[in-house]
Amino acid sequence: MFIQGAGCEMNILYDEHLDGPLPDVNKAGLLKALQHAVPDLDLLWREEELKPYECDGLSAYRTTPMLVALPHRLDQVQTLLKLCHQQNVPVVARGAGTGLSGGALPLEKGLLLVMARFNKILHIDPAARTARVQPGVRNLAISQAAAPFGLYYAPDPSSQIACSIGGNVAENAGGVHCLKYGLTVHNLLNIEVLTIEGERLTLGCDALDSAGFDLLALFTGSEGLLGIITEVTVKLLPKPQVAKVLLASFDSVEKAGRAVADIIAAGIIPGGLEMMDNLAIRAAEDFIHAGYPVDAEAILLCELDGVEADVHDDCLRVREVMTAAGATEVRQARDEAERVRFWAGRKNAFPAIGRLSPDYYCMDGTIPRRELPGVLQGIARLGEEFGLRVANVFHAGDGNMHPLILFDANQPGELHRAEALGGKILELCVQVGGSITGEHGVGREKINQMCAQFNSAELSLFHAVKAAFDPQGLLNPGKNIPTLRRCAEFGAMHIHGGQLPFPELERF
């Protein structure tokens, strides 16, 4: 995610290199055909109407769509898709627009399909602990609707007040409690989707398992490349009897990183285990007044939930582990109000950082927990090398890191240095056995770094999977999966002393 001032433009290496030449769509002809086929479909085509849809949460990438469709019935979406398929028109799906990787970036010669009006909770089954909802329902709204039954939906991205469940499925969103309760994919039973031909498919089932290939898992996290989500059935969990939070202070980020591994090694699986470094601590405290120790080099927030007796015992064990790992102070939230404040500081870390710098770039990578101390040292070295400050916020328990690169786009060269530093951090994640994304997705932002993580055979397999669902490549083209040519160009740009950093690219 880039947060930056007006008028800034990014140096996007791959704008001209989509997966193939896009068709030259006639806007007037498509508009007329859609109005005839679906007379009651709301369509936007004027420049001033299209501008609000030119980007998602990654505001540095902007493209004005050719047309925007705002359906509210399933038959409208089916007819629209069939027509776009017949006329070879690219389609990009969009939910709430809170994505942070440019996944919902529209196309200049394509249609943007906005699913936000599908916002009804269709059915809650307290006995089965499930909720059947439309894709435009907000993440938090599911838990609010389930609350009278003593239930809730576990995945909780920081944007849960605004993000939609359809977008959560498309990106396989996580949140601060995914260590114990899993990502979106672990909390789904089935989804209803439409293919680019308008065919309805049900992936998964209402039982805990279904026959055949696990297409539900395949579709989750596919970022709009395989189909359009029209309905989602999620699992609900009973609210824990009690939840308590420990806040531990450390005089080095390396000690905090080691404490994370020690807690998991002790056989304790917290409901949430988050880490913030000093820059993030100070920003969050100034913004939220959560009670954070501003002199600490790092803090850990560890939430333990369950029945009273187990939580009490786990709190004592975690306190011992943190102290043994070098914590200078360990505090337990005195009451529910303080517990909420502790989490409010963490969940507002991103906007808080925005108060420190004119612009910032939020990265999203995942590493093995054992590599946390070393990667933090590596990020610090890279920050010094590029001359930019980096604030670190981690879903530390599952290794999902969010380095926030501070820069000023009004200063010549800083924007490009921030982009380059972000790429190096992602490559560092791959080098230690991690991934270039944990929950934000690849989208347009990280498509070059896909070349660092996967070789030509793996990328070819990804393209084959997409072709099985979308042979013409009309759904969200240019996102998520790079072409082999793009990877060869990416490798060529990274030659140092005649050596490619990723030897597998030499055979492209």
C-alpha positions in Angstrom: 0.0 0.0 0.0 1.3 3.4 -0.9 0.0 6.4 1.1 1.2 9.4 -0.8 0.5 13.0 -1.7 -1.5 14.1 -4.7 0.0 14.2 -8.1 2.6 11.4 -7.5 3.1 8.7 -10.1 4.9 5.4 -9.6 7.4 3.9 -11.9 5.4 0.8 -12.8 7.8 -1.6 -14.6 5.1 -3.8 -16.1 2.4 -1.4 -17.3 3.2 -2.3 -20.9 3.5 -6.0 -20.3 0.2 -7.6 -19.7 -0.3 -11.3 -20.4 -1.0 -10.5 -24.0 -2.4 -7.7 -26.2 -5.8 -6.6 -24.9 -8.6 -6.3 -27.4 -9.5 -2.9 -28.7 -13.0 -2.6 -27.2 -15.4 -0.1 -28.6 -16.8 1.8 -25.6 -19.9 3.1 -27.3 -20.7 -0.2 -28.8 -20.3 -2.1 -25.5 -22.4 0.5 -23.6 -25.2 0.2 -26.2 -25.1 -3.6 -26.1 -25.2 -3.7 -22.3 -28.1 -1.2 -22.1 -30.0 -3.4 -24.5 -29.2 -6.7 -22.9 -29.7 -5.5 -19.3 -31.9 -2.4 -19.4 -32.1 -1.9 -15.6 -28.3 -2.3 -15.0 -26.7 0.8 -13.5 -23.8 1.8 -15.8 -21.3 4.6 -15.3 -19.5 6.0 -18.4 -18.9 9.7 -17.9 -15.4 10.8 -16.9 -16.5 12.3 -13.6 -18.4 9.2 -12.7 -15.5 6.9 -13.4 -12.8 8.7 -11.5 -13.8 7.4 -8.0 -13.0 3.9 -9.3 -9.6 4.5 -10.7 -7.7 2.6 -7.9 -8.2 0.5 -4.9 -6.4 0.9 -1.5 -3.1 1.1 -3.4 -3.6 4.6 -4.6 -0.3 4.9 -6.4 -1.6 2.8 -9.3 -4.4 4.6 -11.1 -6.3 3.8 -14.3 -9.7 5.2 -15.3 -12.0 2.4 -16.3 -13.8 2.4 -19.6 -17.1 1.5 -18.0 -18.3 0.7 -14.5 -21.2 -1.7 -13.9 -23.1 -1.7 -10.5 -25.4 -4.8 -10.6 -27.7 -5.8 -7.8 -29.1 -9.0 -9.1 -27.4 -12.3 -10.1 -29.1 -12.5 -13.5 -27.6 -9.0 -14.3 -24.1 -10.3 -13.6 -24.7 -13.4 -15.6 -25.9 -11.6 -18.7 -23.1 -9.0 -18.4 -20.4 -11.8 -18.2 -21.9 -13.7 -21.2 -21.9 -10.5 -23.3 -18.3 -9.6 -22.3 -17.2 -13.1 -23.1 -18.9 -13.0 -26.5 -17.4 -9.6 -27.3 -14.0 -10.4 -25.9 -14.2 -7.6 -23.2 -11.8 -7.8 -20.2 -13.6 -7.7 -16.8 -12.1 -6.7 -13.4 -14.2 -7.4 -10.3 -14.2 -5.0 -7.4 -15.7 -5.3 -3.9 -15.2 -2.5 -1.3 -12.0 -1.3 -2.9 -9.9 -1.7 0.3 -7.3 -4.0 -1.3 -3.7 -3.1 -0.9 -2.0 -4.7 -3.9 -3.7 -3.1 -6.9 -5.8 -6.3 -7.4 -8.9 -4.2 -8.3 -7.1 -1.8 -10.5 -9.3 -1.3 -13.6 -8.4 -1.4 -17.2 -8.6 1.5 -19.7 -10.1 -0.9 -22.2 -12.2 -3.0 -19.9 -15.2 -3.2 -17.7 -15.1 -2.8 -13.9 -17.7 -5.0 -12.2 -18.5 -3.6 -8.8 -20.2 -6.2 -6.5 -20.7 -3.9 -3.5 -24.5 -3.9 -3.8 -24.7 -7.6 -3.0 -24.6 -6.8 0.7 -27.2 -9.0 2.3 -26.7 -11.6 5.1 -28.9 -14.4 3.7 -29.0 -16.8 6.6 -27.4 -17.5 9.9 -27.6 -21.1 11.2 -26.7 -21.1 14.9 -26.9 -24.9 15.2 -24.5 -25.5 12.3 -22.5 -22.4 13.2 -22.5 -21.0 9.6 -23.5 -17.8 7.9 -24.5 -17.5 4.2 -23.8 -14.1 2.9 -23.5 -12.1 -0.3 -20.0 -11.0 -1.4 -20.5 -7.3 -0.6 -21.2 -7.9 3.1 -18.6 -6.2 5.3 -16.3 -8.5 7.3 -17.3 -7.0 10.7 -21.0 -7.1 9.8 -20.9 -10.9 9.9 -19.7 -11.0 13.5 -22.3 -8.3 14.4 -25.1 -10.3 12.9 -23.9 -13.5 14.7 -23.3 -11.9 18.1 -26.9 -12.5 19.4 -26.2 -16.2 19.1 -22.9 -16.0 20.9 -21.0 -16.5 17.7 -18.5 -14.6 15.6 -16.4 -14.8 12.4 -12.8 -15.2 13.3 -10.7 -13.6 10.4 -10.3 -10.0 11.3 -8.2 -7.8 8.9 -7.4 -4.3 10.2 -9.9 -3.0 7.5 -12.7 -5.3 8.8 -15.0 -2.3 9.4 -15.0 -1.7 5.6 -13.6 -4.6 3.6 -16.1 -7.1 2.0 -16.1 -10.8 2.4 -15.9 -11.3 -1.3 -12.7 -9.4 -1.4 -11.5 -11.4 1.7 -12.0 -14.6 -0.3 -10.3 -13.2 -3.4 -7.2 -12.2 -1.4 -7.4 -15.0 1.3 -7.3 -12.2 4.0 -5.9 -12.8 7.4 -5.9 -10.6 10.5 -4.4 -10.4 14.0 -6.1 -13.6 15.1 -5.3 -15.8 12.2 -2.4 -17.6 14.1 -4.9 -19.6 16.1 -8.1 -19.4 13.9 -6.7 -19.5 10.4 -7.0 -17.4 7.3 -10.1 -16.9 5.2 -9.6 -20.3 3.5 -9.7 -22.1 6.8 -13.1 -20.5 7.7 -15.1 -21.3 4.5 -17.5 -24.1 3.7 -18.5 -23.2 0.2 -18.7 -20.3 -2.3 -20.9 -19.7 -5.3 -19.1 -18.3 -8.3 -19.8 -17.3 -11.9 -17.3 -18.1 -14.7 -16.5 -15.7 -17.5 -19.2 -17.5 -19.6 -21.8 -16.8 -16.9 -21.9 -20.4 -15.7 -22.8 -20.9 -12.0 -20.5 -23.1 -10.0 -20.6 -24.3 -6.3 -17.2 -24.9 -4.8 -17.1 -26.8 -1.5 -20.2 -27.9 0.3 -22.0 -27.5 3.6 -20.3 -30.5 5.0 -16.7 -30.4 6.4 -15.3 -32.0 3.3 -16.3 -32.6 -0.3 -15.3 -35.1 -3.0 -12.8 -34.3 -5.8 -10.1 -31.7 -6.0 -10.2 -28.9 -3.5 -11.4 -26.2 -5.8 -12.6 -24.1 -2.9 -9.0 -23.7 -1.7 -7.8 -23.1 -5.3 -10.3 -20.3 -5.8 -9.6 -18.7 -2.4 -6.8 -16.2 -3.0 -7.0 -16.4 -6.8 -7.5 -12.6 -6.9 -10.4 -12.5 -9.4 -8.5 -14.4 -12.1 -10.8 -17.5 -12.1 -14.4 -16.2 -11.6 -16.8 -13.8 -9.9 -17.8 -14.6 -6.3 -21.6 -14.3 -5.8 -22.2 -16.0 -2.4 -20.1 -17.2 0.5 -20.8 -19.6 3.4 -18.5 -19.1 6.3 -17.9 -20.9 9.5 -18.8 -19.2 12.8 -17.1 -19.8 16.1 -18.4 -19.5 19.7 -17.1 -16.4 21.4 -14.3 -17.3 23.9 -15.4 -17.3 27.5 -12.5 -15.0 28.4 -9.7 -13.2 26.5 -6.6 -11.6 28.2 -3.8 -9.6 26.6 -0.2 -9.4 27.8 2.0 -6.5 26.6 5.8 -7.2 26.8 8.5 -4.6 26.3 12.0 -5.4 24.9 15.2 -3.4 24.5 15.9 -5.0 21.1 13.8 -6.2 18.2 15.9 -9.3 18.0 14.9 -10.4 21.6 11.2 -9.8 20.7 11.6 -11.9 17.6 13.2 -14.7 19.6 10.4 -14.5 22.2 7.8 -15.2 19.4 9.5 -18.5 18.5 9.9 -19.4 22.2 6.2 -19.0 22.9 5.2 -21.3 20.0 8.0 -23.7 21.0 6.4 -23.9 24.5 3.3 -25.4 23.0 1.2 -22.2 23.4 -1.0 -21.0 20.5 -2.1 -17.5 21.3 -5.3 -16.0 19.8 -3.1 -13.2 18.5 0.6 -12.5 18.7 1.7 -9.1 17.3 4.9 -7.2 17.2 5.7 -3.5 16.7 9.1 -1.7 16.7 9.9 1.6 18.3 8.9 3.8 15.4 5.5 2.1 15.1 5.1 2.1 18.9 5.6 5.9 19.1 3.3 6.6 16.2 0.5 4.4 17.6 0.8 5.9 21.1 0.7 9.5 19.9 -2.3 8.6 17.8 -4.4 6.3 20.0 -2.9 6.7 23.5 -3.0 3.0 24.0 -0.6 3.0 27.0 2.4 1.7 25.0 5.9 2.1 26.5 7.5 4.6 24.0 11.0 3.9 25.1 10.9 0.2 24.2 12.7 -0.9 21.1 9.9 -3.5 20.5 6.7 -4.7 22.1 4.7 -8.0 21.8 1.0 -8.1 22.2 -0.1 -11.7 23.1 -3.8 -12.5 23.5 -4.8 -15.7 25.1 -8.5 -16.9 25.0 -10.6 -19.8 26.0 -11.9 -20.9 29.4 -10.9 -19.0 32.5 -8.7 -21.6 34.1 -6.7 -22.4 30.9 -6.2 -18.7 30.0 -5.0 -18.0 33.6 -2.4 -20.8 33.3 -1.3 -19.8 29.8 -0.8 -16.2 30.9 1.6 -17.3 33.6 3.5 -19.5 31.2 3.7 -16.8 28.5 4.9 -14.2 31.1 7.7 -16.7 32.1 8.7 -17.3 28.5 8.8 -13.6 27.7 10.8 -12.8 30.8 13.3 -15.5 30.0 13.6 -14.2 26.4 14.7 -10.8 27.7 11.5 -8.8 28.3 12.2 -5.7 30.4 8.5 -5.5 31.4 5.4 -7.7 31.0 2.0 -6.1 31.7 -1.5 -7.7 31.6 -4.5 -5.6 30.6 -6.3 -4.8 33.8 -9.8 -4.9 32.3 -11.7 -5.2 29.0 -11.3 -1.5 28.3 -7.5 -1.7 28.5 -7.5 -4.9 26.3 -9.4 -3.0 23.7 -7.0 -0.1 23.8 -4.0 -2.4 23.4 -5.5 -3.8 20.2 -6.7 -0.4 19.0 -3.1 0.8 19.0 -2.0 -2.2 16.8 -5.0 -2.0 14.5 -4.4 1.7 13.9 -0.7 1.4 13.3 -1.0 2.1 9.6 -2.9 5.4 9.9 -0.7 6.4 12.8 2.4 6.0 10.7 0.8 8.4 8.2 1.3 11.1 10.7 5.1 10.7 10.6 5.8 11.1 6.9 4.2 12.7 3.9 4.1 9.2 2.3 4.6 5.6 3.2 4.7 2.2 1.5 3.2 -0.8 3.3 4.9 -4.1 2.4 3.4 -7.5 3.0 5.6 -10.6 3.1 5.8 -13.8 5.2 8.8 -15.6 6.7 9.4 -18.6 8.9 9.2 -17.6 12.5 12.8 -18.8 13.2 14.1 -16.2 10.7 12.4 -13.2 12.3 15.5 -11.8 14.2 17.7 -12.1 11.1 15.1 -10.6 8.7 14.6 -7.6 11.0 18.4 -7.0 11.0 18.3 -7.3 7.2 15.5 -4.8 6.9 17.4 -2.4 9.0 20.5 -2.7 6.8 18.4 -2.3 3.7 16.8 0.8 5.1 20.3 2.3 5.8 21.4 1.4 2.3 18.5 3.1 0.7 18.4 6.0 3.1 14.8 5.5 4.2 13.2 4.8 7.6 11.2 1.6 8.1 8.6 1.0 10.8 7.9 -2.7 11.4 4.5 -4.1 12.3 4.2 -7.9 12.3 1.6 -10.6 12.7 4.6 -12.1 14.4 3.0 -15.5 15.4 2.6 -16.6 11.8 5.5 -14.7 10.3 3.4 -12.2 8.3 5.3 -8.9 8.3 4.3 -5.4 7.3 7.3 -3.1 7.0 6.2 0.5 6.5 8.7 2.4 4.3 8.6 6.2 5.0 9.4 8.6 2.2 8.5 11.9 0.7 7.4 11.7 -3.0 8.1 15.4 -3.4 11.8 14.8 -2.9 13.4 13.6 -6.2 14.2 9.9 -6.2 12.6 9.0 -2.9 9.5 7.3 -4.5 11.7 5.1 -6.6 14.0 4.3 -3.7 10.9 3.3 -1.6 9.7 1.0 -4.4 13.1 -0.5 -4.9 13.6 -1.0 -1.1 10.2 -2.7 -0.9 11.2 -5.1 -3.7 14.4 -6.0 -1.9 12.5 -6.7 1.3 10.3 -9.1 -0.5 13.3 -10.8 -2.1 14.8 -11.2 1.3 11.6 -13.0 2.4 12.0 -15.5 -0.4 15.7 -16.0 0.3 14.9 -17.2 3.9 12.2 -19.6 2.8 9.2 -17.2 3.0 6.7 -15.7 0.5 6.2 -12.3 -1.1 2.7 -12.0 0.4 0.8 -13.1 3.4 -2.6 -11.5 3.1 -2.5 -8.5 0.8 -2.2 -10.5 -2.4 0.0 -10.0 -5.5 -2.2 -7.9 -7.7 -0.1 -5.5 -9.7 2.2 -4.4 -6.9 4.2 -7.6 -6.5 3.9 -9.2 -9.9 7.7 -8.7 -10.6 8.6 -10.3 -7.3 6.6 -13.4 -8.4 9.6 -14.0 -10.7 11.8 -14.2 -7.6 9.7 -16.8 -5.9 8.6 -19.1 -8.8 10.5 -20.6 -11.8 9.3 -21.0 -15.3 7.7 -24.4 -14.9 5.7 -23.2 -11.8 4.5 -20.1 -13.6 3.5 -22.1 -16.6 1.4 -24.3 -14.4 -0.3 -21.2 -12.9 -1.2 -20.0 -16.4 -2.6 -23.4 -17.2 -4.9 -23.3 -14.2 -6.2 -19.9 -15.2 -6.7 -21.1 -18.8 -8.9 -23.9 -17.5 -11.3 -21.4 -16.0 -10.8 -18.5 -18.4 -9.3 -19.6 -21.7 -9.5 -16.1 -23.3 -7.7 -14.5 -20.3 -10.5 -11.9 -19.8 -10.7 -11.9 -16.0 -8.4 -9.4 -14.3 -5.6 -9.7 -16.9 -2.2 -8.4 -16.0 -2.5 -9.3 -12.3 -1.0 -11.9 -10.0 0.8 -14.2 -12.5 3.6 -12.7 -14.6 4.5 -13.9 -18.1 7.8 -15.6 -18.6 8.9 -12.7 -20.8 8.2 -10.3 -18.0 10.3 -12.4 -15.6 13.2 -12.5 -18.1 13.0 -8.7 -18.3 12.8 -8.5 -14.5 15.9 -10.7 -14.2 17.8 -8.6 -16.8 17.1 -5.5 -14.7 18.7 -7.1 -11.7 22.0 -8.0 -13.2 24.8 -7.3 -10.8 28.4 -8.0 -12.0 27.0 -10.2 -14.7 25.1 -12.4 -12.3 21.3 -12.8 -12.2 20.1 -12.9 -8.6 17.6 -15.7 -9.6 19.5 -18.2 -11.7 16.3 -20.0 -12.8 15.4 -16.9 -14.9 18.4 -17.6 -17.2 16.5 -20.4 -18.9 13.5 -18.3 -19.9 
